[in-house]
Amino acid sequence: MNETTRQAVAVALGVGVVAWQASVEPGRAFAAVLLLSALGYAFAPVVRDGVV
């Protein structure tokens, strides 16, 4: 899987989770966005360096 495909999958999964969370309970959408941001920052170096 090349880098562009990997990033597209990650973005699609992130948007999907946030959309699902907002539809289930709108008050928790902000928490879901914060969680995805934290995970993005945590895994960005790993994805950037190509370890994954």
C-alpha positions as CSV (number, residue, x, y, z in Angstrom):
1,M,0.0,0.0,0.0
2,N,1.6,3.3,-1.0
3,E,1.6,6.5,1.1
4,T,-1.2,8.2,-0.7
5,T,-3.6,5.3,-0.3
6,R,-2.6,4.9,3.3
7,Q,-3.4,8.5,4.0
8,A,-6.7,8.4,2.2
9,V,-7.7,5.3,4.2
10,A,-6.8,7.0,7.4
11,V,-8.7,10.2,6.6
12,A,-11.8,8.2,5.4
13,L,-11.8,6.2,8.6
14,G,-11.4,9.3,10.8
15,V,-14.2,11.1,9.0
16,G,-16.4,8.0,9.2
17,V,-15.9,7.6,12.9
18,V,-16.6,11.3,13.6
19,A,-19.8,11.2,11.4
20,W,-21.0,8.0,13.2
21,Q,-20.3,9.5,16.6
22,A,-22.1,12.7,15.7
23,S,-25.2,10.7,14.5
24,V,-25.3,8.5,17.6
25,E,-24.9,11.2,20.2
26,P,-24.2,14.8,18.9
27,G,-22.9,16.0,22.3
28,R,-19.9,13.6,22.0
29,A,-18.8,14.6,18.5
30,F,-16.3,17.1,20.0
31,A,-14.8,14.3,22.1
32,A,-14.5,12.1,19.1
33,V,-12.7,14.9,17.1
34,L,-10.3,15.4,20.0
35,L,-9.6,11.7,20.2
36,L,-8.9,11.4,16.5
37,S,-6.6,14.4,16.6
38,A,-4.7,12.9,19.5
39,L,-4.3,9.6,17.6
40,G,-3.3,11.4,14.5
41,Y,-0.6,13.3,16.4
42,A,0.6,10.1,18.1
43,F,0.9,8.1,14.9
44,A,2.0,10.8,12.5
45,P,5.7,10.1,13.0
46,V,5.2,6.4,12.5
47,V,3.3,6.9,9.3
48,R,5.7,9.6,8.1
49,D,8.8,7.4,8.6
50,G,7.1,4.5,6.8
51,V,7.2,2.1,9.7
52,V,3.6,1.1,9.4
